[in-house]
Amino acid sequence: MEAVIKTYTGAMINVTDPNPRHIRIEDIAHALSCINLFNGQYPVPVSVAAHSLKVLEVLRRRKDFNSEMGIHGLLNKASEAYLCNLPKPIKNAFKAYWGYEQVMMDVVFGKYGIEESKYAVEVDEAEKQVDDFETTAWTHEKEHPLVERKDWKIVKANFLKEYTSLNNQRNYEK
């Protein structure tokens, strides 16, 4: 049985066997801007796209930052545009999810010319910093600094702007 979904732009994606021709940055930006972290259980709405922009911000502080690293960080959660943002305990309960997520990331990274292992360590470090901050802010019930980005249309526009800027810097067309 095919697991096909219709995206924002009208593309039909088989999420278990995705075709790179149907992967579109507009769909990724749109979906990630509308999907909240922590299954919507965070004290305030914070989208996956806002989280990804924060990861990019952390990466930009590195002396060795470059546009390819930035694209990797920005698209590190792109699979969730098609598979949704599941909390880790649920992902761990449904082991098959991890395989589908990896297949989707392989297709997305392939489409956008990202070598997954090249900046995996740097992106994982940035991701951990942002995750730790979000968890600490939640635990201490502090105001989340991403709240100002909670309007999904602004987040989507910022995500697309950053993608376009980074992509132009590396001269990658796809």
Helices and strands as residue ranges (DSSP letters): E 4-6, E 12-14, G 20-22, H 25-34, G 37-40, H 48-60, H 67-74, H 80-83, H 88-93, H 96-111, H 120-139, G 147-149, H 152-170
